[in-house]
Amino acid sequence: GPEANYVREVLADELAAALEVLPAEQRDVFVAHELDGRSFKELAAETGVGINTLLGRKHAAVRLLRRRLQDIRSEYDA
């Protein structure tokens, strides 16, 4: 319904804002893997950055995004 649509829009806006504050290297790997569906193997071949480094960058991005979005999530889970 309308309330669910509103919540999705708010979360999408908050995610976009949170992605903007990530360091570029973390944001790039997060977006490429999670949103574009690209594999770490593919990203490593394309960028010359090791898979473990890419995994570390994504993990750091996820931690930062979780912290930033936790308040919003808690508000709507209640």
N, C-alpha and C positions, 0 to 999 in steps of 0.2 A: 504494500500500500504506500501511500504518500510518506508516512513516517519512515519506512524502511528505505525509500528512495532518498529521503533527506539525509539519513544516517550514512548511506553509501556515498553521497556527494561530499559530506563533511569529511569522511574518512579518506576519500580520494584527494581532496584538497589538502588535508593534513599530510598525507603521504607525499604528495608533490612538494610541499614546503619542506618536509623533512629530508627528502632527497637532495634538495638544493643546498642544504647545509653540510652534507657529507663532503669529505675530501674527494676531488675529482676521480682519483684512482679507485676509490671504494664505490662511488656512485656508478662509474662506468661498468665495473664488473657486475655489480648488483643488477643494473638495468639489463645488461647484455644477457645475463644468465636467467634471472627471474622473469623479466618482462618480455625479452626477445626470444627466450628459449634456446639460447646458444650454449653449447657444451664448453666445459673448461678446456678440453683438448683443443677444440677449435679456436678458442680465445688465446690459448698459449701459442698455437702455431701462428696466429695472426699478429700477435703483439710481441712475441719473443720473450714474454714473461712466463716464468715457470708455473706449473699447475698449483704447486703448494703455495706460492705467493698469491696467486689469484684466489685460492680458497681462503687464505688468511685475510685478504682484503674484503672478501664477501662476508666472512664471519664478523669482522669488525663493523661492517656496514649494518648487518642484521642487529648486532648488539646496540648500536647507536639508534637505529630506527625503533627498536623495541622500547628503549628508554623514552625516546621522544614521544612515541604514540601511546605509551602506557596510560597516561592520564585520560586521553580521549577514549580509549578502550574501556577503562574502568567506569567512566561516566555512562557509557551506553550499555554496559553489562548490568548495571544496577537497576 
